[in-house]
Amino acid sequence: MRLFCLTLSFAATLYGQGGERRSFRDWTAPALTGKPAIACGELRSLTSFDLSVISATVIPGSANAPEHCRVRVMVQPEINIEVNLPAAWNHRLYMFGNGGWAGESFETAGRAASRARGLQAGFVTAATDTGHSAASQPGASFALNRQELLDYGFRSLHVTAETAKLMARTYYGAGPAKSYYEGCSQGGRQGLTLAQRFPGDFDGIVAGSPAVYQTGTHLARAYWMQGLNANPFPAAKLGLLASRVYQQCDARDGLKDGLIDDPRRCDFQPARDLPHCAEGTDQPDCFTANQIRALERIYGDVMSQGKRFFPGWPVGAEIAGPNGQSGWIGQEINGPNGPGAWTSYGYNFLRFVLPGAKSGTVDSDPVRAFSQFDIDKYPAQAEELRQIIDATDTDLSAFRRRGGKLLMYYGWADPQLNPRMGVEYYEQVLEKMGDSTEDFFRLFMVPGMFHCGGGVGASVFDAATPVVNWVEAGKAPDRIEASRVADGKVVRTRPLCPYPQVARYKGSGSIDESANFACVKP
C-alpha cells in the first residue's frame, strides 16, 4: 500500500499546476483525401505470431473526434497498443508518449485529449502502455521483469510506430507520407530515444521537458531527499524564499516582469542572500542554519567520487503557480496529498530498477532507504541501465541524414526534471554535430514554466505545428508564440526563442504583448 500511495500522490500534484498542450492549434489541415480501402473489422486478420489484433471497431463521430476505426493490439510479450484511423485521413501518423513510469490507460484524460486532437486534424494516432499496467504494477515494480524494463526503455516505442504504419498501410492501401511524434516528461525522453535509436521511424519529433539522463535524475533525487529528510525545509517558508529569489533575479534580464529569463545568470547563494535566524530560534521571516543547508544541497551540483555527477537545481520554481502552491510542493517538498515526486521516483528507482538494490534489499521505508543511500557507490550500479532508459546519445547523424527534425523544449522553472540537464544535452549535441545542428534540432526554453506547462510563464503554445512546417515546408521555427492563461483568459503573450536566443523587450509597448519582444542573442 505504501508504494501505491507514493505513485498516486505524484500524479495528483503534477497536473495541478495548469499544464496544457495545444498541439496543431496553429496548423491549417490539408484536404483529408485518404479513405479506407477495407472494412475496419478486417484489420483483425493481421494477427500473427508476434501481434494479436484484439479488436477493430468503428467509433462514431462526436463533438470530440470524427468517425474512426479504433484498433487494440497486443505485441509479445504484453505491449498494448492503440491505433486510431480516421474515416477521412490526412496521410500522416501522430504518435504521442507516456508520463511517469508509463503503463497508463488509453482513457486517461491527457491521453484521450491527445488522441482527440490528432483525430480532429485528420491524423492516424498511436499510443502504447510500453508493456505493463500501472494499475496492477504501480510505480516501477514492473522493472523487476527484465523484458518489461527493456520494453519500457525503448522496444515498445519502435514496435508501436511499426504497428501503426502496418495498420495504416492495410486500412488505406498506403502508408503515412509523414510521421510525427510528440511527448513530454517521460514522453520527451521517449522522443529523444526514437531520434537516437530509431532514426527512420519519425520525420518530426517534439520532445518536451525530457528525462534525458533518467538514471542520473533518479539518483540525484535520492541524494536530495537524503538531505531534505536530514534537514527538512518547511513549506511555510517557500513564499519567503521565492520572494528573495525573484527580488534578486527577476530584473537581471533588464525587465522586471515576474519572470527569471535564465536562472544561470543569477548568482543566488542561500547562505549569503537569505536572512539568518538567530541561533536557537526559528521565525517565519528568516531561515535556520539547517534550512539553509537543505537549500544549498538542492541548489548545489551533486558530486560523486569527487566529480560533478548531476547539475544542481536552478532557482525559479519556488514561486506559487496557478493552483496557488509553490512549484516545489509535491515535487521537492512533500505535498498535502503525501510524498512528493522526488520521494516517489527516487525510492522506486532504488527499490525496483537499480541492479544490486532490487528484490527486497532496499528498506521498505523511503526515509530509511534514503538515509542508507551512498552517492559515491550507486552510480556504478547504473552502467547498463544507462543504455536502456537514458537518452543521452549525442550522435544524431542518422536522424539528420534522413531529414528528421527535432524540437525540444523545457521550462526554466521546471521543479520535476532539471532544465539544466536539457540545456547541457543540447550543448553537447552542438559540440558533437557542429554549427549546422540548428538545421535539424532546436531547443526552446520557456521562462517561468513548470513541468510540461503551468507556472508563471507563457506556457500555452503549439509545438507540433512548427515541426510539421519544418518537415514539410522547410520553415525552421525562429520563434513560437506562447500565452499565459489565467482564469480562462490570455493575460500575457511572449515569443519563445531558439536557444541560446532569448526574448528581449524592444523598449516600448505593453510587456504583456509578444509583438513588443524580439529574439536576440544574450
C-alpha positions in Angstrom: 0.0 0.0 0.0 2.9 2.4 0.7 4.1 2.1 -2.9 0.6 2.7 -4.3 0.3 5.9 -2.3 3.7 7.1 -3.4 2.7 6.7 -7.0 -0.7 8.3 -6.8 0.4 11.4 -4.8 2.7 12.4 -7.6 0.0 12.0 -10.3 -2.3 14.3 -8.4 0.3 17.1 -7.9 1.8 17.0 -11.4 -1.4 18.1 -13.2 -2.5 20.6 -10.5 -0.4 23.5 -11.9 -2.2 24.1 -15.2 -0.1 22.2 -17.8 -1.8 22.3 -21.2 -0.7 21.4 -24.7 -2.2 23.0 -27.8 -0.9 20.6 -30.5 -1.9 21.6 -34.1 -3.7 24.7 -32.8 -1.9 26.8 -35.4 -1.9 24.3 -38.3 -4.0 24.6 -41.3 -5.0 21.0 -42.0 -4.8 19.8 -45.6 -7.6 18.2 -47.5 -8.5 14.8 -45.9 -8.3 12.7 -49.0 -7.3 9.4 -47.5 -10.2 6.8 -47.4 -10.4 3.3 -46.1 -9.7 0.5 -48.6 -11.2 -2.2 -46.4 -13.7 -2.6 -43.6 -12.4 -1.7 -40.1 -13.1 -5.3 -38.8 -10.9 -6.8 -41.4 -7.8 -5.5 -39.6 -8.2 -8.3 -37.1 -6.8 -10.7 -39.8 -3.4 -9.0 -39.2 -2.9 -11.2 -36.1 0.4 -13.1 -36.3 2.7 -15.0 -34.0 4.0 -11.7 -32.5 1.0 -9.5 -32.9 -2.6 -10.0 -31.7 -5.3 -7.7 -33.0 -7.7 -7.8 -30.1 -10.4 -5.6 -31.6 -11.1 -3.3 -34.6 -14.2 -1.2 -34.0 -15.7 1.8 -35.8 -16.2 4.7 -33.3 -18.9 7.1 -34.5 -18.1 10.7 -34.9 -18.7 13.0 -31.9 -18.0 16.6 -30.8 -14.5 15.4 -29.7 -13.4 13.4 -32.7 -14.6 12.3 -36.2 -15.6 8.8 -37.1 -12.6 6.5 -36.9 -11.6 2.8 -36.6 -10.1 2.0 -33.2 -7.7 -0.9 -33.2 -6.5 -2.5 -30.0 -3.3 -4.6 -30.4 -1.0 -6.6 -28.1 2.6 -7.3 -29.2 4.5 -10.0 -27.4 5.0 -10.3 -24.6 2.5 -7.7 -23.3 2.9 -4.4 -25.1 -0.6 -2.9 -25.5 -1.0 -0.5 -28.4 -4.0 1.6 -29.6 -4.2 2.8 -33.2 -7.0 5.1 -34.4 -7.6 5.5 -38.1 -10.0 8.3 -39.2 -12.5 7.8 -41.9 -11.0 10.9 -43.7 -7.2 10.8 -43.4 -4.5 13.5 -43.9 -1.9 10.8 -44.9 0.1 11.4 -41.7 0.8 9.5 -38.4 0.8 11.1 -35.0 2.1 9.1 -32.0 2.1 10.5 -28.5 4.1 9.4 -25.5 3.8 8.5 -21.9 4.4 10.1 -18.5 6.0 8.9 -15.3 6.7 5.2 -15.2 4.2 4.7 -18.1 1.6 1.9 -18.1 -1.3 4.4 -18.3 -4.7 3.5 -19.6 -5.5 4.9 -23.0 -8.5 6.6 -21.5 -6.7 8.8 -19.0 -7.6 12.5 -19.6 -4.3 13.5 -21.1 -4.1 10.6 -23.5 -7.7 10.9 -24.6 -7.2 14.6 -25.3 -4.0 13.9 -27.4 -5.9 11.2 -29.3 -8.8 13.6 -30.0 -6.5 16.5 -31.1 -4.8 14.2 -33.6 -8.0 12.8 -35.0 -9.6 16.2 -35.3 -6.6 17.2 -37.5 -7.0 14.0 -39.6 -4.0 12.0 -38.3 -3.8 8.3 -37.6 -3.0 8.3 -33.9 -1.0 5.8 -32.0 0.0 5.2 -28.3 1.3 2.4 -26.1 1.4 1.4 -22.4 5.1 0.3 -23.0 4.3 -3.2 -21.9 2.9 -3.1 -18.4 -0.1 -1.8 -16.5 0.3 0.9 -13.9 -2.9 -0.3 -12.2 -1.5 -3.7 -11.4 2.2 -2.8 -11.3 2.3 0.6 -9.6 5.4 2.7 -9.7 8.5 1.0 -11.1 7.6 -2.5 -9.8 7.4 -3.7 -13.5 11.2 -3.2 -13.8 11.8 -6.4 -11.8 10.8 -8.1 -15.1 13.8 -7.5 -17.4 11.7 -7.8 -20.6 9.2 -5.2 -19.3 12.1 -2.9 -18.4 13.5 -3.2 -22.0 10.1 -2.6 -23.5 9.7 0.5 -21.3 13.1 1.8 -22.1 12.9 1.6 -25.9 11.5 -1.5 -27.6 7.8 -0.6 -27.2 8.4 2.7 -29.0 9.7 1.2 -32.2 7.1 -1.6 -32.1 4.3 0.9 -31.8 5.5 3.0 -34.7 5.8 -0.1 -36.9 2.4 -1.4 -35.8 0.7 1.9 -36.5 2.2 2.1 -40.0 1.2 -1.5 -40.7 -2.4 -0.7 -39.8 -2.4 2.4 -42.0 -1.0 0.6 -45.0 -3.5 -2.1 -44.7 -6.6 0.1 -44.0 -6.0 2.8 -46.6 -3.9 0.9 -49.0 -0.9 3.2 -48.5 1.3 4.1 -45.5 1.8 7.5 -44.0 3.5 10.1 -46.1 4.9 11.7 -43.0 5.1 10.6 -39.3 5.3 12.7 -36.2 5.8 12.1 -32.5 5.1 14.3 -29.5 5.7 13.7 -25.8 6.6 15.4 -22.6 8.5 14.3 -19.5 8.9 10.5 -19.9 7.3 11.1 -23.3 10.1 13.7 -24.0 12.7 11.1 -23.2 10.9 8.7 -25.5 11.1 11.2 -28.3 14.9 11.6 -27.9 15.2 7.8 -27.7 13.4 7.5 -31.1 15.7 10.0 -32.7 18.8 8.3 -31.3 17.8 4.6 -31.7 15.2 4.5 -34.4 16.0 7.5 -36.7 13.8 6.2 -39.5 10.6 6.0 -37.5 9.6 9.6 -37.5 10.1 12.7 -39.7 9.4 15.2 -36.9 9.7 14.8 -33.1 8.6 17.1 -30.3 10.5 16.3 -27.0 9.1 18.3 -24.1 10.9 18.5 -20.8 12.6 15.2 -21.4 14.1 13.0 -18.8 17.3 12.9 -20.8 19.6 11.4 -18.1 17.0 9.3 -16.4 19.4 7.3 -14.2 21.2 10.4 -13.1 17.9 12.2 -12.3 16.7 9.4 -10.0 20.0 9.1 -8.2 20.1 12.9 -7.7 16.6 12.8 -6.3 17.7 10.2 -3.8 20.6 12.4 -2.9 18.4 15.5 -2.5 15.8 13.6 -0.4 18.5 12.3 1.8 19.4 15.9 2.5 15.8 17.1 2.9 15.0 14.3 5.3 18.0 15.2 7.4 17.3 18.9 7.2 13.6 19.4 6.4 12.6 22.6 4.6 9.2 23.9 5.7 6.6 24.5 3.1 5.5 27.6 5.0 8.8 29.4 4.1 8.6 28.8 0.4 6.8 32.1 -0.1 9.6 34.0 1.6 12.2 32.0 -0.3 10.5 32.8 -3.6 10.3 36.5 -2.9 14.0 36.7 -2.1 14.9 34.7 -5.2 12.8 36.8 -7.5 13.9 40.0 -5.9 17.4 39.2 -6.7 17.0 37.5 -10.1 13.9 38.9 -11.8 15.4 42.1 -13.3 18.7 40.5 -14.4 17.5 40.5 -18.0 16.7 44.2 -17.9 13.0 43.8 -17.3 11.2 43.3 -14.0 8.2 41.2 -15.2 7.8 38.4 -12.7 10.0 36.1 -14.7 13.6 34.8 -14.4 14.8 34.7 -18.0 17.8 32.4 -17.4 18.4 31.4 -13.8 22.1 30.6 -14.6 22.7 34.3 -14.9 21.6 34.9 -11.3 24.2 34.1 -8.7 21.9 33.2 -5.8 23.6 31.8 -2.7 21.3 30.9 0.2 24.0 31.3 2.9 24.8 34.8 1.6 21.5 36.1 0.3 18.9 34.9 2.8 18.2 36.3 6.3 19.5 34.1 9.0 17.6 33.3 12.2 19.3 33.9 15.4 20.9 30.7 16.7 18.4 28.5 18.5 15.3 30.3 17.0 13.1 29.6 14.0 11.0 32.6 13.0 8.8 33.0 9.9 10.9 35.8 8.4 14.3 34.1 8.5 16.0 30.8 7.8 17.7 28.5 10.3 21.2 27.0 9.6 19.6 23.6 8.9 17.1 25.1 6.4 20.0 26.9 4.6 21.9 23.7 4.5 18.9 22.0 2.8 18.8 24.7 0.2 22.5 24.6 -0.5 22.3 20.9 -1.1 19.4 21.3 -3.6 20.9 24.3 -5.5 24.5 22.8 -5.5 25.8 20.3 -8.0 25.6 16.7 -7.0 29.1 15.3 -6.5 30.2 11.6 -6.7 33.7 10.3 -6.3 34.9 13.9 -6.2 33.4 14.7 -9.6 30.3 16.6 -10.7 27.7 13.9 -11.3 24.5 16.0 -11.9 23.7 19.7 -12.1 22.2 21.5 -9.1 18.7 22.9 -9.2 18.3 26.3 -10.8 16.2 28.9 -9.0 12.7 29.8 -10.2 10.3 27.1 -9.2 9.9 28.2 -5.6 7.1 30.7 -6.7 3.4 29.9 -6.5 1.8 28.5 -9.7 -1.7 28.6 -11.0 -3.1 26.5 -8.1 -1.7 28.9 -5.5 1.1 26.4 -4.4 4.8 26.7 -4.8 6.2 24.6 -7.7 8.2 22.8 -5.0 5.1 21.5 -3.3 4.5 17.9 -4.3 7.9 17.8 -6.2 10.8 18.6 -3.9 8.7 19.2 -0.8 6.1 16.6 0.2 2.6 17.9 -0.5 -0.7 17.7 1.3 -1.6 14.5 -0.6 1.5 12.7 0.6 5.1 12.1 -0.5 6.3 14.2 -3.5 7.7 13.2 -6.8 11.3 13.2 -5.7 10.5 10.8 -3.0 8.3 8.6 -5.2 10.6 8.4 -8.2 13.9 8.2 -6.2 12.6 5.4 -4.0 11.0 3.4 -6.8 14.3 3.6 -8.7 16.3 2.4 -5.7 13.9 -0.4 -4.9 12.9 -1.8 -8.3 15.1 -0.5 -11.1 18.7 -0.2 -9.9 20.7 -3.5 -10.2 22.1 -4.7 -6.9 19.4 -2.9 -5.0 16.3 -4.9 -6.1 14.5 -7.9 -4.6 13.9 -6.6 -1.1 17.5 -5.4 -0.4 16.3 -1.8 -0.1 14.5 -0.8 3.1 10.7 -0.7 2.7 10.6 2.8 4.3 11.7 5.5 1.9 13.2 7.7 4.7 15.4 4.9 5.9 16.2 3.9 2.3 17.4 7.4 1.5 19.4 7.6 4.8 21.3 4.5 3.6 21.9 5.9 0.1 25.6 6.4 -0.9 26.0 8.7 -3.9 29.6 7.5 -4.2 28.5 3.9 -4.6 25.3 3.8 -6.5 26.2 5.4 -9.9 28.4 2.5 -10.8 25.4 0.1 -10.5 23.6 2.0 -13.2 26.0 1.4 -16.1 23.8 -1.0 -18.2 20.7 0.9 -17.2 22.1 4.0 -19.0 21.9 2.0 -22.2 18.3 1.1 -21.5 16.5 4.1 -20.1 18.7 7.1 -20.8 18.6 9.3 -23.9 22.0 10.9 -23.8 23.5 9.8 -27.1 24.7 13.0 -28.8 25.3 11.4 -32.3 22.1 12.3 -34.2 23.8 12.0 -37.6 21.5 9.2 -38.8 18.4 11.2 -37.9 19.8 14.3 -39.6 20.7 12.3 -42.8 17.2 11.1 -43.3 15.8 14.7 -43.0 14.4 14.4 -39.5 13.5 17.5 -37.4 13.7 17.6 -33.6 12.2 20.3 -31.4 12.9 20.2 -27.7 11.5 22.5 -25.1 12.0 22.9 -21.3 10.5 25.2 -18.6 13.3 27.1 -16.8 11.2 26.8 -13.6 10.6 23.0 -14.0 10.5 21.5 -10.5 10.4 17.9 -11.7 13.1 17.5 -14.3 16.2 19.7 -14.1 16.2 22.1 -17.1 20.0 22.4 -16.9 20.1 18.7 -17.9 18.2 19.6 -21.1 20.4 22.6 -21.9 23.6 20.7 -21.3 22.4 17.8 -23.6 21.6 20.3 -26.4 25.1 22.0 -26.0 26.7 18.5 -26.1 24.9 17.8 -29.4 26.1 21.1 -30.7 29.6 20.2 -29.8 29.3 16.8 -31.5 27.3 17.8 -34.6 28.6 21.3 -35.2 27.0 24.6 -36.1 24.6 23.1 -38.6 22.8 21.4 -35.6 20.2 24.1 -35.7 19.2 23.0 -39.2 17.5 19.9 -37.7 17.5 20.3 -33.9 16.4 23.3 -31.9 15.8 23.9 -28.2 13.2 26.4 -26.8 13.5 27.4 -23.2 10.3 28.7 -21.5 11.0 31.2 -18.7 8.7 30.6 -15.7 7.2 27.4 -16.9 6.8 24.5 -14.6 6.9 20.8 -15.6 5.4 20.4 -19.1 3.2 23.6 -18.6 1.8 25.8 -15.9 3.9 28.1 -13.7 4.2 31.9 -14.1 5.4 32.0 -17.7 3.8 31.9 -21.1 3.3 28.1 -21.0 0.5 27.6 -23.5 1.8 27.0 -27.0 1.7 24.7 -30.0 5.0 22.9 -30.5 3.6 20.4 -33.0 2.7 22.8 -35.9 6.2 24.3 -36.1 7.7 20.8 -36.5 5.2 19.9 -39.3 6.0 23.2 -41.1 9.7 22.5 -40.6 9.5 19.0 -42.1 7.0 19.7 -44.9 7.8 23.3 -45.9 11.4 23.7 -44.8 10.4 26.5 -42.5 12.6 26.3 -39.4 11.0 27.7 -36.3 12.6 31.1 -35.5 10.1 31.8 -32.7 7.0 30.2 -31.2 4.1 32.3 -29.9 3.1 31.4 -26.4 0.5 32.6 -23.9 -0.1 32.8 -20.2 -3.7 31.9 -19.4 -5.3 32.8 -16.1 -8.9 32.0 -15.2 -9.5 31.1 -18.8 -8.2 34.4 -20.2 -5.0 35.2 -22.0 -3.2 37.7 -19.8 0.2 37.7 -21.5 1.8 36.6 -24.8 5.5 36.1 -25.3 7.7 34.6 -28.0 9.7 31.5 -27.3 13.1 31.7 -28.9 15.6 29.1 -30.2 18.4 28.6 -27.7 20.6 30.4 -27.0 18.5 33.3 -28.1 16.2 35.0 -25.6 13.1 37.3 -25.8 14.1 40.9 -25.2 11.8 43.8 -24.7 12.1 46.4 -27.6 11.6 49.3 -25.2 8.1 50.4 -25.9 4.5 49.0 -25.7 3.0 46.6 -23.3 5.3 44.0 -21.7 2.3 41.6 -22.0 2.3 41.6 -25.8 4.6 39.3 -27.8 4.9 41.8 -30.7 7.0 44.1 -28.4 9.7 41.4 -28.0 12.5 40.3 -30.3 14.5 37.1 -30.2 18.2 38.1 -29.8 21.4 36.5 -28.6 22.0 37.4 -24.9 
